[in-house]
C-alpha cells in the first residue's frame, strides 16, 4: 500500500501547479491533503478525478486550513474532526477506515504567527495527547498523515541552532514528540527506513531556502507499532514544486486495510 501526504497550501493553487497531473502517475492507494483552503462547493470536477473517492473536511473560515482524503478504495466509514469544538471548526482532521486500518489526514496548529496561535497550539497538544494514547490501545492500525508543525530533532531542520526559540522547534514541542514516540509508542515511519540528514518537507518562501535545501521536516506519517514491520520505503518528491511543502510518500508491505 502506498500513502502520500501533502500540505498543499491551497488545493486550487497546487492544482494550477500541476499536482493533479502528477498524482495519477504515483500508483497511490491513499492521498492525504492538508491546508485545502477551499470549501468543497468551490471545487469543480477536476478536483474529483475518476477512480478516486474524495472526502473533505472544511474549516468554517473561508480560505483557511481544511483537510482531505482521496482513496482508490471506498472506505468502510469516514469520520470528520476530533470532537474538539475549537479545532473541528478549523477543519484539521479527517479519518478513513479500511477494515482494521485507519488513515488520518491531520493538520496541527502552527504557532508561528504570534503568541495567541502558540497558545492555541499548546491547547491542541494537551487535548490530543490523551487521544493518541487511546488509539494505541483500541486495537486498530493507524497511519496519521500530515503537517504536525514540529521538527523533532536537530537532524530535522537545517538551521536548528538559530530556531530553538521559534515555534516548531521549541523544547516543549520537541519534548511532546519525545513523549509521543518514547512513552506512548507511536512510530515515525520515515525514520524507520531513512536516517539521513537534509531530509526536509517544508521550505520558507524567503530567500533561497528551496534552492539551497534550507528546510524543516515537519510532515510525518506516524504509525502504530503494529505497522512498523510493514514500512518498506519512503520518498520526498522535489522534482516539481506544488506547494511550500513537498509530497511525502511511504510504501507499506501488503494491501490496504
Secondary structure, DSSP 8 states (H G I E B T S, - for coil): -EEEEEE-SSHHHHHHTTHHHHHGGG--SEEEEE---S-GGG--GGGS-TT-EEEEE--SSTTS--EEEEESS--SEEEES-S-HHHHTTT-EEEEEETTEEEEEEE----TT-HHHHHHHHHHHHHHHHHHHHHTTSS-EEEEEEE-S---SGGGBTT-GGGTTSTTS-HHHHHHHHIIIIII--EEHHHHH---SS--SEE-SSTTHHHHT-EE--EEEEE-GGGGGGEEEEEE--SS-SSSB--EEEEESS---
